Amino acid sequence: MPTKNINFPISKSQFINFTKCSNSFYLHNQNLIEKTNTPHSGSLEWPEFINLCMSYFEHSVIIPRSLSKDSQKKETQEALENKHTIFGGYFESEEYASYIECLSPDITREGWILYDFRPVSTAKLDIIRSLYFQKRLLESLGVIISDVKLIRINSEYQMTDNLLDRDAFLITESLSEKLIKESGRFEEVWNLFLAYQTNHIFPSVDEVYPTCKSPKSCYQPDVCFQESQSYEIFDLREGHELPKKLYHMGIKTFEEIPDEELNQIQKIQKNAHVSQNTHFDSNQMSVFLEGTSETVCFLDFESINPTIPIFPNTRPFQHIPFLFSLHIWNPISDELRHFTYLHPPEEGDPREKVLKELTLLIPKNTTIFSFNDFFEKQIISDLIKIFPEHSEFWNAIHLNFKDLALPFKKFWIYSAKQKGKASLKEILPAFSETNHVGLSIREGQDANYQYLRLLKKQVTQEEKIRVLEDLVSYCKMDTFGLFVLYKMIKENLH
Ligand code: SF4
């Protein structure tokens, strides 16, 4: 692909891309990547969050995004001259451009305070980098920046009644010191960025400019690593930079990888791929299943974790279960029973009802399998803190959990069909005819988003019925999948 000139002005998000991968920067800069907008729960909460942040400021001007860029620039300039707080101002130089969340006159000294509003609990490096970009842009346009601040969420905050206490929920943090502390590192990246603008190559694999450690999580790996989709080496577990190194050595398949390059887990993987036989460590699996009861349960929760608390006695980001699926299998009679509870969204806080239903359904002295059981245990123990009257139930069952993700994470079981992945969705079809294909909801994040839509009444009645059914089907498939895997394990042990 011939390398074209860089398009100016460069946006803030393009700069952030560059700090991670110069090739990704180029792809975005040349509009070679289709922008996708996956709906997520954060987008449902954003208007409320931004309104809370904006409520701190008086005499403000909002620059409408519906205007043309030229008009946005003009209105921003006018607000700047009138010393108003500006929300969504658009600033552009010949080289760079950015929307600024908030710029507010500093009443204590000369200059402006540059704000960012983010529904997060810590100021991660990307946030500081993006503020660094904006500060540079504003200063190049003659705007004096006296301080750089972030309005973010206090994750320790607990909503005690139905009213959100804005000042306890939000934290305003000055990032000026962090910017100074990181300035050396940022200047280095900036100089690299400047050099790239005049002397770029695409794709760049020579490590002068930042590139990915592994193309596995990239949206466009084939551009930098030709035909990478058909190269087995990119499925290598715990590979980090190794697949990239192997690619440059001309190695495409597991068979070609020298054993000395591989750790224990990768050797298991190589053998399974070369022989096309499933790896099954009977010794480890026997130890893993020691103490398992005859009848067993399979449990899965779906939860929301709203940024802005919805129910009393909850914190930001806290997981609130609204649905569970429970399969109970008696191997003697081969009877598999299914139970589920989905809390009606119009009834508000689901926690007490979810816990009560669980106490009625989960038998004591029975092993409970979950996939990544830390989550299920955390959900129940959080519920018990609020409803201690059910402590006896928790005390009776909390040692009964077993994590069915563990054998796959540890590579006690591995099939080449997993292609190095260890999520339930990838494992299930590798060992059975069962899979998540055909389900409308296929990810926990989507289940979270859909239930939040119901709570915020952003669905029609017709849609509501469909979403509720989809949620139950999705959760049921997860516990049925665990049952299928458990049966497969038992059969292999005999
Ligand atoms: S494959 Fe890697 S180097 Fe290429 S664009 Fe993706 S992240 Fe960047």
Residues whose N, C-alpha, C, O or C-beta is under 5 A from the ligand:
A	BS01	SF4	C21 N23 S24 T211 C212 S214 P215 C218 Q220 P221 C224
